[in-house]
């Protein structure tokens, strides 16, 4: 077997290994979707891309080992579209998460989130009533708010302790009222009006100490979920960009090696004919 075949086989094996972080990223997004992010279809394109790379790289590896030209053509043809799909997914992930971030709050370690800071397809999809009912139910069932409770020597933490905590975006948006509403801290998920005027934020009237309601209907909760999605997608996209660059390099090298194999295959009959012609016959004197 020629050096080019060894190189193609090695590149395909390396490509198979590169599919693992892509597939792992999709599975991680899936686990997030089942717990905190609660948007349960966005991880599937990444999982499909990862599995496709895995299968196609195995086909290419087999083609290189057995010098099967058809399998090598299949590998190069399909891998081109997989790379294009991965590029499209990365662009889409950055495009729909390009806006929005938390706003700092005076005398608070955590930041708060506002739906108006987000826009675009993802914001519209999350904020849509029919979708938000499912997402809010998922956030509620994840018990993310109930897990906020902390004690110090068996005593619930004070308001100052709570204000110095760094909350996740979902905890900040869904489990407590916005600071501007003027509620008084009782514990992590129980707040009183304090007898003062509530702020003009519509979320102020939506807050409810009922543990099944809290601020799950608030725009701040929707913004918190969007912030969590943005953070998750950006983490996965960084890995995908690195893998994409390596995949493109491997693909270009694989194309060059395959073309070299084709050139040698085309030259071999001519070379063998010359050798046959130049060798004397066993019966020739």
C-alpha positions in Angstrom: 0.0 0.0 0.0 1.4 3.4 -1.0 2.3 6.2 1.4 -0.8 8.2 0.3 -3.1 5.5 1.4 -1.5 5.4 4.8 -1.8 9.1 5.1 -5.5 9.1 4.0 -6.2 6.3 6.5 -4.5 8.3 9.3 -6.4 11.5 8.4 -9.7 9.6 8.5 -8.9 8.1 11.9 -8.1 11.6 13.1 -11.3 12.9 11.6 -13.2 10.2 13.5 -11.6 11.4 16.7 -12.6 15.0 15.9 -16.2 14.0 15.6 -16.2 13.1 19.4 -16.0 16.7 20.7 -18.7 17.8 18.2 -21.0 14.9 19.3 -20.0 15.6 23.0 -21.0 19.3 22.5 -24.4 18.2 21.2 -25.0 15.8 24.1 -23.9 18.5 26.6 -26.5 20.9 25.0 -29.0 18.1 25.2 -28.4 17.7 29.0 -28.7 21.5 29.4 -31.9 21.4 27.5 -33.3 18.9 29.9 -32.3 20.9 32.9 -31.7 24.7 32.6 -31.8 26.0 29.0 -35.0 24.0 28.3 -35.0 24.5 24.5 -35.0 21.0 23.3 -34.4 21.0 19.6 -31.3 23.1 19.0 -28.9 20.4 20.0 -30.0 17.9 17.3 -28.3 19.5 14.3 -25.0 19.3 16.2 -25.6 15.7 17.2 -26.4 14.8 13.6 -23.3 16.5 12.3 -21.1 14.7 14.8 -22.6 11.3 14.0 -22.3 12.0 10.3 -18.6 12.9 10.6 -18.1 9.7 12.6 -19.7 7.5 10.0 -18.2 9.1 7.0 -14.7 9.1 8.5 -15.1 5.3 9.1 -16.1 4.9 5.4 -13.0 6.9 4.3 -10.8 4.9 6.6 -12.1 1.6 5.1 -11.6 3.0 1.6 -8.0 3.9 2.4 -7.2 0.5 3.9 -8.7 -1.5 1.1 -7.9 1.0 -1.7 -11.6 1.3 -2.5 -12.0 4.3 -4.8 -15.8 4.4 -4.4 -15.6 4.7 -0.6 -13.0 7.4 -0.9 -15.2 9.4 -3.3 -18.1 9.0 -0.9 -15.9 10.3 1.9 -14.7 13.4 0.1 -18.1 14.2 -1.4 -20.1 13.8 1.8 -17.5 15.4 4.0 -17.6 18.6 1.9 -21.3 19.0 2.7 -20.8 18.1 6.4 -18.1 20.9 6.7 -20.5 23.3 5.0 -23.3 22.3 7.4 -20.9 22.8 10.4 -20.0 26.3 9.1 -23.7 27.1 8.7 -24.4 26.0 12.3 -21.6 28.1 13.7 -22.7 31.2 11.8 -26.3 30.5 12.9 -25.3 30.0 16.6 -23.4 33.3 16.6 -26.1 35.2 14.7 -29.0 34.3 17.0 -26.9 35.0 20.2 -25.2 38.2 19.2 -27.3 40.5 21.4 -28.2 40.7 25.1 -26.3 40.5 28.4 -26.9 41.0 32.1 -27.1 44.5 33.6 -25.2 45.2 36.8 -27.2 46.2 39.9 -26.0 48.6 42.6 -24.8 46.8 45.8 -25.5 43.4 44.2 -23.0 40.7 43.1 -25.5 39.3 40.6 -26.7 40.9 37.4 -30.3 41.1 36.1 -31.7 40.4 32.7 -34.2 42.3 30.5 -36.0 40.9 27.6 -35.7 44.2 25.7 -32.0 43.7 25.5 -32.5 40.7 23.2 -33.9 40.5 19.7 -34.0 38.3 16.7 -35.2 34.8 15.9 -34.2 33.2 19.2 -35.8 35.9 21.3 -39.0 35.6 19.4 -39.0 31.8 19.6 -38.5 31.8 23.3 -40.9 34.6 24.1 -43.7 33.1 22.0 -46.5 32.2 24.4 -47.0 28.6 23.1 -43.3 28.0 23.4 -42.8 29.8 26.7 -45.4 27.7 28.5 -43.3 24.6 27.8 -40.0 26.3 28.6 -41.4 27.7 31.9 -42.7 24.3 32.9 -39.3 22.8 32.2 -37.5 25.5 34.3 -40.0 24.9 37.1 -39.6 21.1 37.0 -35.8 21.5 37.0 -36.2 22.9 40.6 -33.5 25.4 39.9 -35.1 27.8 42.3 -35.6 25.3 45.1 -31.9 24.5 44.9 -31.0 28.1 45.7 -31.6 27.7 49.5 -28.5 27.9 51.6 -27.9 27.9 55.4 -25.0 29.0 57.6 -24.7 26.8 60.7 -28.2 25.7 60.2 -29.5 29.3 59.9 -30.9 30.6 56.6 -28.6 33.2 55.0 -29.3 36.9 55.5 -30.3 39.4 52.9 -26.7 40.7 52.7 -25.4 37.2 52.1 -27.9 36.7 49.3 -27.0 40.0 47.7 -23.4 39.0 47.5 -24.1 35.8 45.7 -23.4 35.3 42.0 -26.6 33.8 40.7 -27.0 32.1 37.3 -29.0 33.9 34.7 -32.1 31.6 35.3 -31.9 32.0 39.1 -31.7 35.8 38.8 -34.4 36.1 36.2 -36.9 33.4 37.4 -36.4 32.9 41.1 -36.6 36.4 42.5 -38.3 39.7 41.6 -36.3 42.5 39.9 -34.5 44.7 42.3 -36.2 47.9 41.0 -39.6 46.5 42.2 -38.6 47.2 45.8 -39.5 43.9 47.3 -38.0 43.0 50.7 -35.9 39.8 51.1 -37.3 37.1 53.3 -35.5 34.1 51.8 -34.2 33.2 48.4 -37.6 32.6 46.9 -39.9 34.6 49.3 -40.1 38.4 49.1 -42.5 40.9 50.6 -43.7 44.2 49.1 -42.5 46.2 52.1 -45.5 48.5 51.9 -43.9 50.7 49.3 -44.7 51.5 45.7 -43.6 48.9 43.2 -41.6 49.8 40.2 -43.0 50.4 36.7 -41.5 47.2 35.4 -44.4 44.9 34.4 -42.6 42.0 36.1 -43.2 43.6 39.5 -46.9 42.7 39.3 -46.2 39.2 38.1 -44.0 38.1 41.0 -45.7 35.6 43.3 -44.4 33.9 46.4 -46.2 30.7 45.3 -43.3 28.3 44.7 -45.1 27.1 41.5 -45.3 30.6 40.1 -42.5 32.9 41.4 -41.4 34.9 38.3 -41.8 32.1 35.7 -44.2 34.4 33.8 -41.8 37.4 33.9 -39.9 38.8 31.0 -36.8 38.7 33.2 -37.2 34.9 33.3 -37.4 34.7 29.5 -34.3 36.9 29.4 -32.5 34.7 31.9 -33.2 31.6 29.7 -31.9 33.5 26.7 -28.7 34.4 28.5 -28.2 30.8 29.6 -28.7 29.7 25.9 -26.3 32.3 24.7 -23.6 31.1 27.2 -24.1 27.4 26.3 -24.0 28.0 22.6 -20.9 30.2 22.7 -19.0 27.6 24.7 -19.9 24.9 22.2 -19.2 27.2 19.2 -15.6 27.9 20.3 -15.0 24.1 20.3 -16.7 23.8 16.9 -14.6 26.5 15.4 -11.3 24.8 16.4 -12.6 21.4 15.2 -13.8 23.0 11.9 -10.3 24.5 11.2 -8.7 21.1 11.8 -11.3 19.4 9.6 -10.7 21.7 6.7 -7.0 21.2 6.9 -7.5 17.4 7.0 -9.9 17.6 4.1 -7.5 19.5 1.9 -4.7 17.1 2.7 -7.0 14.2 2.0 -8.0 15.6 -1.3 -4.4 16.1 -2.3 -3.5 12.5 -1.2 -6.4 11.0 -3.1 -5.6 13.0 -6.3 -2.0 11.7 -6.0 -3.3 8.2 -5.7 -5.4 8.7 -8.8 -2.4 10.0 -10.8 -0.2 7.1 -9.7 -3.0 4.6 -10.7 -3.2 6.2 -14.1 0.6 6.1 -14.6 1.0 2.5 -13.4 -0.3 0.7 -16.6 2.1 2.7 -18.8 5.0 2.1 -16.4 4.3 -1.7 -16.3 4.0 -1.8 -20.1 7.5 -0.3 -20.4 9.0 -2.7 -17.9 7.4 -5.7 -19.7 8.7 -4.4 -23.1 12.2 -3.9 -21.9 12.6 -7.3 -20.2 14.0 -10.0 -22.5 12.0 -13.2 -23.2 13.1 -16.3 -21.4 13.4 -18.0 -24.8 15.2 -15.1 -26.5 18.9 -15.8 -27.2 
